[in-house]
Amino acid sequence: MAEPLPPGLARQQLLYQRLRAAIVEGRLPAGTRLPASRALAVELGIARNTVLYAYEQLVAEGCLTAGRQGTRVARLASARPLEGMPRAGHLPGLARRAASALRVDGAVEIDTLLLAPGVPDLTLFPFRAWRACLERAWRAATPRQLGYASHGGEPGLRAALAAHLSAARGFAVHAEQVVITAGTQAGLDACARLLADAGDMAWVENPGYPAARAALELAGLRLHALPVDEAGMAPAARDWREAIPRLILLTPSHQYPTGRVMSLARRLELLDGARAAGAWIIEDDYDCEFRRGGPALPALYGLRAEAPVVYAGTFSKTLYPGLRIGYLVVPRALAADFARAAGQATRPGHGVEQAALADFIQRGHYTAHLRRVRRHYEQRQRALRAALARRPGAETAVGGGEAGLHLLLWLPPDCPDVEVARHAAALGLGVRPLSRYTVPPLRCNGLVLGYGSLDERQADEAVRRLRVAMARAAG
């Protein structure tokens, strides 16, 4: 019936697995009578108990039946597909909203290339201070911190963040209003699922961050993309009437990817409109720490008392992306219920890392690190701007340098951004085409240039390659 089992293996398991595979794959059809346990043991040169174990296990699983007529292969579910069902080898696809969310730039991994946007310089990370905080956190760790984190996150981190935000962003926040998340995307997902229902309308910026749109789409929300002008998202009266929002996602301090700063008048207009529409504003303040060119405008959160705003922040740019810790600040009246619901939905962890981060903030390491990297990033932006000015090439304009880690290079119509980015990648540049951030029918033509990890000495060479890519795309 079968070749002898090789020596030195767990023969009970091996015989069981071989018989089971033969039955499931149809090589032993239903009704086939198997040899008696004693006969099969002699044939394979193994102990009878080994055969008995395999037979009993397969009977228990319903693969075999045992009776007076011997041991036979049971009739399993038909291997043939039912009418209208996918055939073997043809798996069903992703849900429609998941497939839609995949329309995100990033099919090619470019984060390690020159001028890749949104990439901080991880060589500036304060390894020694962070390692010391981690070691203290592990020495003080309890079994509780090895399980799921408390609803809302570690109390120490929530308190440390509340104190930091009150000082850095100027709005009053209490520890219980801070909800720790596994990064910005997880925070946006929590807002989409806890503050809106599937089918509700969500307003997004156009152009805007594709991954943020994906988070809202995956939660089943309908998207309404609104254009961005010099003052930020620009809804018209018709939008408030005909596309009444439940959520409004904004990057007002440094709009991504244009870099524009929302005016105070526009902020107040949006707050009034959201309150009248019964909508929530999600304020993604993703790189407020890297502000330059004067003091930042006040955040929407805290601009007015009891404003319907959830403030979102992250440590991905200020520390390192792999930390996967972000946070939300929610109105006090909603804080307890939101933290409890978010905890039930996501079952948060990283208790030790959260404790280490709290220690890192409280000891002043975070503020000192921010001061240090701000100087570096400001120098790198100046170097990139100077290199672009020295090599003018085609008619272009540069914008978006008030904050953050990227500039926007507007391109002439005869220089399509997707083609420039393709040629640039072949030259070792990670620039991203602005058109990939837009929702049709809007059309934009430009490049998002990152300078966070750019050595100033590389700026001229990077721009030289960029001009070559532009010439090839226009050629």
N, C-alpha and C positions, 0 to 999 in steps of 0.2 A: 504493500500500500504506500509506503513512504520510505525514503532513504534513512539509514540509521542516524540517530541524533549525535552530533559531535560531542566528544567528552569535555569535561571541565566547565560546562554551562549549567544554569539552573534548569534542569531538564523538564521539570513540571511546567514551568512557565513557557519554555520553548515549544513543547508539544502543544500546549493549550493555544499559544499564539498561531502556530502553523495550522492547526485544525480550524480555528476561528477564521483565519484569513481565507482558507479554502472554502468555507461555508459562505461567508459574506460575499466573496468574489464570484460565487456560483460554480466553482470547480468541483464542489461536492453538492449536487442538486438536491432539492427537497425530496425526502423519502429514501435517500441512500442509506442502506444499512451498514453500520460500521462494524469492524471485527470485534469479537469479544475481547474484553480487556486483557485476558490471559494470552490470547493469540497475538494481539498487537504488541504486547510486552515482549514476547519471544521474538517476533519479527524485527523489532527495533533494538533488541538487546538491552532492555531497560527493566527496571522493577515494575511489577504490576501496579503498585501503589501510585506510581507516577502517572500511569494511564488512567487509573480511577480518579485521580485528582483532576486531570484535564477534562474527563467526561463529566464529572459532577459540576465543575465550574460552568461548562457549556450548557448543561441542562438547566442550571440555575439562571443563566442568562437568556434562556429560551431558544438557543441555537440547536439543541438536541432534545429529543424526547426519549424517555426510557420506559420500556414495558416488557410484557412477556414475549413480544416478537423481536426483542433486542433493542439496541440503541440506534436510532435513526435521526437523519438530519431533518430539523423542523422546517415548516414552510414559513419563510420570512416575507416581509413586504416585498412586492414586486419590484424588480430592478428596472422595469420599463417605466419611462415617464408617463404620467397621466396626460390625457388629452389637454393640450393648451399649456402644459407646464414646460419649463426649460429642460432641454435635453442635457444628458451628462456632459460635462465640460463647458456648459454655457451657464455661468453663474448670473443671477440677477444683478443689475447694476445698483449704484448708489441711489438714494432718494433724490428726487429732483432738486430739492433745496440744497443738498450736499453737493451735487454736481455743479449747481450754479455757484456755490461758494468756492469751487476750485478755480474760478476765473480770477486767480490772484497772481500777480507777477511774482516770480520766484521759481519758475520751472528749472532755471539754471542757477546753481548755487554760486553766487558771486560775492558773498560777504567777505571773503578773504582777499579780494582784489582791490587795487588802488581806487579811491574815490567812491567806494561802496557806501551808500547813505545809511545813517542810523546805526553805525558800528562804532562803539566807544573804543578807546585805546586801552586794552586790558593790561598792557605793560605798566600802566600807571597805577594799577590796583595796589592798595596797601596790604600786601600779603602778610607781613609780620603782625600788624595790628589785628587783622581779621583772624589770623591763626590763633592768636592769644585769646581773643573773644570766644572762638569756637572751643578751645581747650577748657576755658572756664565754664562754658555752658555744658560741656560733657561731664566735667567733674561734678557739677551741681545737678545733673539730670536725674529725674526720678522716673519710675515706670510709667507714670502718667504721660510724660512727654514723649514716650516711645509709642504711645497709641495715637488716636486721632486728637487733633488740637481742639482746644475749647472753641465753642461757637464764637465766631468773630475773630479768633486768633489768640495768641499768647497775651495775657493781660499786660505783661511788661512791655511788649512791643507796641501794643495799642496806646499805652500811656506815653511811651517815648515818642511815637509818631505824633500824637496830639500836641505835645510840647513843641516838637520841631516845627510842625505846620503853623502853629499859632505864632511862632517867632518869624518863620521864613515867609509865610504867605499872608500873615496879618489878619486872619480870621479866627474867631474864638471856636475851639473845638475841644470836646471832652473825649476821654478815652473810650467811652462806650459807643461813641459815634463812629469809631474807626473799625472797619471790617477788613481783615487780612485775607488776601486772595492769592491764588497761584499765578500771579502775573496779570497784565492788563486784559488779555483775552478772556481769562476766567472771570475777571470782574465785569467785563461787558456782557458775557454770557449770563452771569447772575442777574444783572440789571434787566436784560431782555426777557428773562424767564420769570422774574419776581415782580417786575413793575409793569409788565404788559402781557397780553394774551395773544396766542397765535392768531394771525390775521390782522392784528392792529398795525397802524401806520407808524413808521419810524422815518424821521428826516435825517439825511446824511449830507455831508458836504460834497460838492462836486467841482473840482477833483477832491478826492479824499482817500483815506487809508483803506486799501482793499480788504485787509484782514479784519478790520472793524466792521465793514459791511458784511463780511462773511459770518461773523459772530451773530449779527442780527438776523441774517437770512436763515441760518441754521436753527434759530429759535422760532422760525415760522412767521417772522414779521414781514410786512410789505414795506418796501423801501421807496422813499420819495427823495430823489437827489436834487439838491438845490444849489444854484451857482454861488461861487464865492467871488466877491468884488474886493476892492481895496479895504473895506471895513469889515470883511468876514462874510459868513453866510448871509445871503440876501433874500429872504422870503418876501413874496409880494402878498397883497391883501387877498388875492385869489387863492394862494396856497393855504392861508388860514381858513378860508371858507370851504374849499373843495378837497383838500387833503389834510384833514384835521389830524394832527399828530398825537400819538401817545408817548413816544420817546423822541428826543431831539439830541443827536450826538454831535458834539462840537469839540474843536481844538482851538479855543479862542486866543490863548496866549501866544501861539506860534502855529498857525494853521498848517496842517500837513496835507500836501507837500509844498504849497505855495510859499509858506513862511510868513504870510500876512498876519497882522495883529488886529484882532477885533476891536473896534472903537468902543468907547464907553457908552456912547449913545445907542449903538447897535446892541450892546449887552443889555441895556435897560429895556429896549424894545422887545428883545427875545424873552426876557423875564416876564414882562407884562403879557405878551402873547401866550406864553406857556401856561401862565396862571389862568388866563381866561379860557384856554382850550382844555384845561385839565390834564396837561402834559408834564412829563418829567424831562428835565435837561440833564444829560450826562456830560460833564465837563472833563474831558481827557486832557490833563495838564502834563503830558508825557515828558516834556523837557524844560519845565519852568526853571529848573535849577541852573540852566545855562543861559540865562538872560544877560544881554549886553545892550549897550546903547540907551542907558537910562533906567530908571525904576520901572518895574512891570506894572501894568494896569491891574487893579484889584480883580481877583477871581470872581466869577459869577456866584460861586458858593460864598455866602456871607455878605454879598453885596446888598441884599435886602433881607430883612428878617423873615424867617419861615419860607424862603424861596424854594420852589420845587426843583432842587438841584442835587445831584449826586456827583461828588468830586472824585476823580480817579487818578491815581498816581502809580508809579512803578520804580523799581530799583534796577531795571534792566540796563538803562543808559548810565546811571550814576555809579553803579557798582559792577555787576556783570550779569549778562542775560541768563546764564545757567542757574542763578540763584532762585529764579521762579517765585519771587515774592513781589506782590503788588498790594494795593490797598484801595479801599473806597471810604469816603466820608459821607455819611448819610444824615439827613435831618434828625434831630434828637427824638422827635415824636415817633419816628419810624425805626429808630436804631435797634431796639431790642428784637422786634419781630423780624427785621431784615437779617440780622446776624443769625438768629435761630433758623430761619428758613434757608439761608445760604449754607449754614453748617449741615443741615439735613440733606441738601441737594448735592454737596460736594465732598463731605467728610474730610475736612482739611487735615493736613499733617505738618511735617517739618517743624515740630515743636522745638527741637534743640537749635536748629538754624534760626528760628524766630527769636529765641532767647539770646543767641549770640548777636543777632542784629540789634536787638534792644540795647545790649551792653555796648555795642559799637557806636550807637547813636548817643547814648548817655555819657560816654567817656569823651565825647567831642571828636572822635575819629571821623565821623561822617562829614561834619561841617568842615574840618580841616582838609579832607580829601576833595570836597567840592571846590574849596578855594583854590586848591592846587590845579585841578583839572580845568577849571575855568580859564586860568591863565594860558595853559597849553592850547586849549581849543580856540581861544581868541587869536593867539599867534598863528595858528594853522589856518584860520579863516583869512587873516590878512595876507598870508603867504599865497593862498590859492587865488584870492582876488588880484593880487599883484601879478601873478603868473598869467592869469586870464587877460589882464590889461596889456601885458608885454607881448602876447600873441593874439592879436585881435581876430584874425581870420575872417570868417563870415560875420555878417551883421547879427550880433547877439546882445542880449541884455541880461544882467545878473540881478537877482533879488533874493529876499528871504533871509537876510543875515542878522536879524535882530536877536535871535536866540537859536538854541539847538545845535545840531551837528551837520547841517546840510545847507547848500545853496541851490537856487534854481536858475538854470541857464536856459533862457528862452531862445529858440532856434528859428531861423527863417523858414518860410514854407517849402523851399526847395531842398530842405535838409531834414527828411523825416526822422523823428526821434527813435523809432523802433530800429531803423536801419543803422543809425549812428551807434545805438547801444550794442547792436550785433557786431559791428566792426570793432567797437571799443573792447568788447569782451575778448575778441581774438588778440587784442593788443595788451591784455592784462588789466583792463579797467572795469570796474563794477558799477558804472553809472546806470541809472534806471530811466526808461522813457516815461515822460510825464503822461503820455496818452494812455498808459496802462492804469493810471489812477482815476481815469474819468469814466462816467457813465454816459452812454450815448443818449441824446444826439450831440452832447458837448464834445468839442474837439479842441485839444490843446497840443502844442508841439514844443517840447522842451526836454531838459535832462535834469534829474535830481542828482547832485554831486555831493558826496559825503567827504568831510575832512576830519572826522573824529580821529581816525587812525593814520592820518597822513603826516609823514615826516616832512617838515618844511623844506628840507633839501630835495624832496621828491616832487615838489609842486611843479617846477618848470618842465620836468620830464613827463609828468602825468598830463599836463596841458598840451605838450607837444604831441603826445599820442592821441589825445582827444581831437586835436585839429586834424590829424591824419585820418581818424575815423570819420570826422565830419566831411572831409574832402572826398573820401571814398563813397560815402552815402549820397553826396550830392552829384557825384561823377557820372 
